[in-house]
Amino acid sequence: MIEVKNLVKTYGAKRAVDGVSFRVNRGDILGFLGPNGAGKSTTMRMIAGFLYPDEGTATVGGIDVTVDPVAVKRQLGYMPENSPVYPEMTVEEYLGFIAEVRGFCSAAARRAQVDLAISRTQLVTVRQQVIETLSKGYKQRVGLDEPTDGLDPNQKNEVRSLIKSMAQDKAVILSTHILEEVDAICTRVIIISQGRVVADETPAELRARVPGARFRSLPGAARPGEPVSHST
């Protein structure tokens, strides 16, 4: 569903992404790992069509991002590190707005999508509440921003289950530095360093290759964020 081939992006004398290639299939939850400056965010933005690669390409659902980035955007959901929600809207108003932007033009279609999103993220009790008045946990659910950061164990399990259920008919990329999250929900791990892929394996294979390693967080890493999911 997502295929990346030899992506390159250079900023002045710095090559931020240096020949990155990988593939994500339907049902995959890919943990995309690396410390600050490794090239994660630049790669994600090229996949999503927000940056044009200097070399290489990415396809989403068979659509080449260098040929038709607008069509690629229609095929995926992209959540950057800071969720761009409108705090003055209610949960229902915001989700209705997003549904309309995504092409659900009739009132009935928007309502169906909003009801589905609210049910999946367990926002029923706050659907009429203004976003700026929500607790941290509910705000994160509205935007799936930093999905499990700061949540209690039960809330973490709920969000992890949500991401797993989404992946049944989608390909999901989760850019993070929290290895615990990767161990809990990801089916594959890609580690990027200095713009290059240095590992592509399952969490179990990564642990086996580094005996005694504990899944905590990568040194020098920023906060988690930027999940990308793709559906047809």
Residue pairs with C-beta under 8 A, 6 or more apart in sequence:
1 24
1 25
1 26
1 60
1 61
1 170
1 171
1 230
1 232
2 23
2 24
2 47
2 58
2 59
2 60
2 171
2 173
2 228
2 230
3 22
3 23
3 24
3 58
3 59
4 20
4 21
4 22
4 23
4 43
4 47
4 56
4 57
4 58
5 21
5 56
5 57
5 58
5 59
6 19
6 20
6 21
6 55
6 56
6 57
7 17
7 19
7 20
7 21
7 43
7 46
7 53
7 55
7 56
7 57
7 58
8 15
8 17
8 18
8 19
8 20
8 53
8 54
8 55
8 56
9 15
9 16
9 17
9 39
9 42
9 43
9 46
9 51
9 53
9 54
10 16
10 54
15 195
16 37
16 39
16 42
16 195
17 39
17 42
17 43
17 46
17 53
17 195
18 39
18 194
18 195
18 196
19 55
19 56
19 195
19 196
20 39
20 43
20 56
20 192
20 195
20 196
20 197
21 56
21 197
22 30
22 190
22 197
22 200
24 30
24 171
24 172
24 173
24 188
24 230
25 171
26 169
26 170
26 171
27 167
27 168
27 169
27 171
27 187
28 167
28 171
28 172
28 187
28 188
29 163
29 164
29 167
29 172
29 174
29 185
29 186
29 187
29 188
30 171
30 172
30 173
30 174
30 186
30 187
30 188
30 189
30 190
31 174
31 176
31 181
31 182
31 186
31 188
31 189
31 190
31 203
32 40
32 43
32 44
32 173
32 174
32 175
32 176
32 190
32 192
33 40
33 175
33 176
33 177
33 179
33 182
33 189
33 190
33 191
33 192
33 218
34 40
34 177
34 191
34 192
34 193
34 218
34 221
35 177
35 193
35 218
35 219
35 220
35 221
36 220
36 221
36 222
38 192
38 193
38 194
38 195
39 192
39 194
39 195
39 196
40 175
40 192
40 226
41 81
41 175
41 226
42 51
43 192
44 78
44 173
44 175
44 226
44 228
45 51
46 52
46 53
46 58
46 65
47 58
47 60
47 65
47 76
47 173
47 228
48 65
48 72
48 73
48 76
48 78
48 228
49 65
49 69
49 70
49 72
49 73
50 78
52 66
52 69
53 65
53 66
57 64
57 65
57 66
58 64
58 65
58 66
58 72
59 65
60 72
60 75
60 76
60 230
61 72
61 75
61 230
61 232
63 71
63 72
63 75
64 72
65 72
74 102
74 103
75 230
75 231
75 232
76 228
76 229
76 230
76 231
77 228
77 229
77 230
77 231
78 226
78 228
79 143
79 144
79 145
79 225
79 226
79 227
79 228
80 225
80 226
81 145
81 146
81 222
81 223
81 224
81 225
81 226
82 145
82 225
83 139
83 140
83 142
83 143
83 144
83 145
84 143
85 94
85 131
85 139
85 142
85 143
85 145
86 94
86 97
86 131
87 130
87 131
87 132
88 130
88 131
88 132
89 97
89 130
89 131
90 127
90 128
90 129
90 130
90 131
91 118
91 123
91 126
91 127
91 128
91 129
91 131
91 134
91 138
91 142
92 114
92 118
92 127
92 128
94 131
94 142
95 113
95 114
95 117
95 118
95 142
96 110
96 111
96 114
99 109
99 110
99 113
99 114
99 117
100 110
102 113
104 110
104 112
104 113
117 123
118 124
118 127
120 162
120 165
120 166
121 141
121 142
121 144
121 162
122 141
122 158
123 138
123 141
123 142
126 134
126 138
129 138
131 139
131 142
134 142
136 150
137 150
137 151
137 155
139 145
140 146
140 147
140 149
140 150
140 151
140 159
141 159
144 159
144 227
145 225
146 223
146 224
146 225
147 159
147 160
147 163
147 224
147 227
148 155
148 156
148 159
148 160
148 181
149 178
149 223
149 224
151 159
160 181
160 184
160 185
163 172
163 174
163 185
163 227
164 185
166 172
166 229
167 229
169 231
170 229
170 230
170 231
171 229
171 230
172 227
172 228
172 229
172 230
173 227
173 228
173 229
174 181
174 182
174 185
174 186
174 224
174 226
174 227
175 224
175 225
175 226
175 227
175 228
176 182
176 224
176 225
177 217
177 218
177 221
177 222
177 223
177 224
178 216
178 217
178 224
179 214
179 215
179 216
179 217
179 218
180 215
180 216
180 217
181 224
182 189
182 203
182 215
183 203
183 207
183 215
186 203
187 202
188 200
188 201
188 202
188 203
189 199
189 200
189 201
189 202
189 203
189 206
190 197
190 199
190 200
191 197
191 198
191 199
191 200
191 206
192 198
199 206
201 209
203 215
206 213
207 213
207 215
